[in-house]
Amino acid sequence: MKKEDCYLLGKITRRHGLAGNVILKLDTDQPELYKKLDSIFLEINGLLVPFFIEKSSWSKLDALNIAFKNSSEALVDQSLGKNVYLPLTSLPKLTGKQFYYHEIIGFEIFDEEGNNCGVIRSVNDQTAQNYFVTNLDGKEVVIPIIKDWILEVNRDDRLIKMQLPEGLIDVFLVPSKKDE
């Protein structure tokens, strides 16, 4: 399994109890989808290694208490602090205006009038307000991801149509005039 064929699910944060269990902190908006995992991939020395799950239960709303099959102290030690991945193929298909951040990289953003607002290079989800980072005419443009602004997601043509506030794109493209 290659890392580019997977998505980050979370991280093994610590041991739980004395029976060789670990806590998997989930990095998702829908933790309930991951209650019944059969296996996960842990990144060890740059490779994704499969770990099989014997049982799991909720530790908190966004954390699972996991017992690995054939668990040992060495296996638990090896898993601590490691990122956890699942195959992209395990994600349910989204339709309409819903999308996964990884799937829209390379999509073009257009406003209501059909003006190109750039090609999505990345998505920043590490702040309170998630945003697209696009490249337009060699300049970086930041567009907030606001559900009500998204008018259409066209997967076939790899574009997103948005209703953007007037002047948003100009903030990044038009040089500012110094006050006199």
C-alpha positions as CSV (number, residue, x, y, z in Angstrom):
1,M,0.0,0.0,0.0
2,K,1.4,3.4,-1.0
3,K,0.8,6.5,1.1
4,E,-0.6,8.4,-1.9
5,D,-3.4,5.8,-2.1
6,C,-4.4,6.4,1.5
7,Y,-5.7,9.2,3.7
8,L,-4.7,10.2,7.2
9,L,-7.2,8.9,9.8
10,G,-5.5,9.9,12.9
11,K,-2.6,9.0,15.3
12,I,-1.9,6.4,17.9
13,T,-1.4,8.7,20.9
14,R,-0.8,6.5,23.9
15,R,-1.2,3.1,25.7
16,H,-4.5,2.3,27.4
17,G,-4.4,0.0,30.4
18,L,-2.2,-3.0,30.8
19,A,-3.6,-5.3,28.2
20,G,-1.7,-3.9,25.2
21,N,-4.4,-1.5,24.0
22,V,-3.7,1.8,22.4
23,I,-5.7,5.0,21.9
24,L,-6.3,6.1,18.3
25,K,-7.1,9.8,18.1
26,L,-9.3,10.3,15.0
27,D,-8.8,13.3,12.7
28,T,-12.3,13.3,11.1
29,D,-15.6,15.1,11.2
30,Q,-17.4,11.8,11.3
31,P,-15.8,9.5,13.9
32,E,-18.8,7.2,14.0
33,L,-17.8,5.8,10.5
34,Y,-14.8,4.2,12.1
35,K,-16.2,2.2,15.0
36,K,-15.8,-1.2,13.3
37,L,-12.3,-1.1,11.8
38,D,-10.8,-4.5,10.8
39,S,-7.3,-3.1,10.0
40,I,-5.3,0.1,9.8
41,F,-2.0,1.1,8.2
42,L,0.7,2.7,10.4
43,E,3.5,4.6,8.9
44,I,6.8,3.0,10.1
45,N,10.1,4.1,8.7
46,G,8.3,5.7,5.7
47,L,6.3,2.5,4.9
48,L,2.7,1.7,5.5
49,V,2.4,-1.4,7.6
50,P,-0.9,-3.2,8.2
51,F,-2.1,-3.7,11.8
52,F,-5.1,-5.9,12.4
53,I,-7.7,-5.0,15.0
54,E,-9.1,-7.6,17.4
55,K,-11.6,-5.2,19.0
56,S,-12.2,-1.5,19.5
57,S,-14.4,0.7,21.7
58,W,-14.9,4.4,22.2
59,S,-12.6,6.1,24.6
60,K,-13.9,9.6,23.8
61,L,-16.1,11.1,21.1
62,D,-13.1,11.2,18.7
63,A,-10.8,8.5,20.1
64,L,-10.9,4.7,19.9
65,N,-9.4,2.2,22.4
66,I,-7.9,-0.5,20.1
67,A,-6.6,-4.0,20.8
68,F,-4.4,-5.4,18.0
69,K,-4.6,-9.0,17.0
70,N,-1.5,-10.9,18.3
71,S,-0.6,-7.9,20.4
72,S,2.8,-7.8,22.2
73,E,4.7,-5.1,24.1
74,A,7.0,-4.7,21.0
75,L,4.0,-4.2,18.7
76,V,2.4,-1.6,21.0
77,D,5.7,0.2,21.4
78,Q,6.2,0.3,17.6
79,S,2.7,1.8,17.1
80,L,3.0,4.7,19.7
81,G,3.1,8.1,18.1
82,K,2.5,6.8,14.6
83,N,0.2,8.2,12.0
84,V,-2.7,5.9,11.0
85,Y,-3.9,5.6,7.4
86,L,-6.8,3.9,5.5
87,P,-7.1,3.3,1.8
88,L,-8.9,6.0,-0.2
89,T,-11.1,3.3,-1.6
90,S,-12.6,2.9,1.8
91,L,-14.1,6.3,1.7
92,P,-17.8,6.6,0.7
93,K,-18.3,8.4,-2.7
94,L,-19.5,12.0,-2.2
95,T,-21.9,13.7,-4.7
96,G,-23.3,17.1,-5.2
97,K,-21.4,19.9,-3.5
98,Q,-19.7,17.7,-1.0
99,F,-16.1,16.8,-1.5
100,Y,-13.0,15.4,0.3
101,Y,-10.1,17.9,0.5
102,H,-7.7,15.4,-1.2
103,E,-9.9,14.9,-4.2
104,I,-10.2,18.6,-5.3
105,I,-6.5,19.3,-5.5
106,G,-5.9,20.5,-9.1
107,F,-9.5,21.7,-9.5
108,E,-10.1,25.2,-10.9
109,I,-12.2,27.6,-9.0
110,F,-14.5,30.0,-11.0
111,D,-16.8,32.7,-9.7
112,E,-20.4,33.2,-10.8
113,E,-19.4,35.2,-13.8
114,G,-17.1,32.5,-15.0
115,N,-13.8,34.3,-14.0
116,N,-11.0,32.0,-13.2
117,C,-9.9,32.3,-9.5
118,G,-7.1,29.8,-9.7
119,V,-6.1,26.2,-9.5
120,I,-6.3,24.6,-6.0
121,R,-2.8,23.7,-4.9
122,S,-3.7,22.8,-1.3
123,V,-6.3,23.1,1.4
124,N,-5.5,24.5,4.8
125,D,-7.6,22.8,7.5
126,Q,-5.3,23.7,10.4
127,T,-7.1,27.0,11.3
128,A,-10.5,27.8,12.5
129,Q,-11.5,28.8,9.0
130,N,-10.5,26.2,6.4
131,Y,-9.4,27.6,3.0
132,F,-8.3,26.8,-0.5
133,V,-4.8,27.9,-1.5
134,T,-4.9,28.6,-5.2
135,N,-2.4,29.7,-7.8
136,L,-3.7,32.5,-10.2
137,D,-1.3,34.2,-12.6
138,G,1.7,33.1,-10.5
139,K,0.2,34.6,-7.3
140,E,-1.1,32.7,-4.2
141,V,-4.8,33.3,-3.6
142,V,-6.6,32.3,-0.4
143,I,-10.3,31.5,-0.7
144,P,-12.3,30.6,2.5
145,I,-14.2,27.3,2.3
146,I,-17.7,28.4,3.1
147,K,-20.5,26.0,2.3
148,D,-22.9,28.7,1.2
149,W,-20.4,30.1,-1.2
150,I,-20.0,26.8,-3.1
151,L,-22.5,26.7,-6.0
152,E,-21.3,23.6,-7.9
153,V,-18.6,20.9,-7.8
154,N,-18.1,19.4,-11.2
155,R,-15.9,16.3,-10.9
156,D,-15.9,15.6,-14.6
157,D,-14.5,19.0,-15.6
158,R,-12.5,19.3,-12.3
159,L,-13.9,22.7,-11.3
160,I,-15.7,24.4,-8.4
161,K,-18.1,27.3,-9.0
162,M,-18.3,29.7,-6.1
163,Q,-20.2,32.9,-5.2
164,L,-17.3,35.0,-3.9
165,P,-17.6,38.5,-2.3
166,E,-16.8,41.3,-4.6
167,G,-13.1,42.3,-4.4
168,L,-11.9,39.1,-2.7
169,I,-9.6,38.0,-5.5
170,D,-8.4,41.6,-6.1
171,V,-7.0,41.6,-2.6
172,F,-4.3,39.1,-3.8
173,L,-3.8,40.4,-7.4
174,V,-4.1,44.2,-7.3
175,P,-1.1,46.1,-5.7
176,S,-2.2,48.2,-2.8
177,K,-1.9,52.0,-3.0
178,K,-0.1,53.7,-0.2
179,D,-2.0,56.3,1.7
180,E,-0.9,59.8,1.0
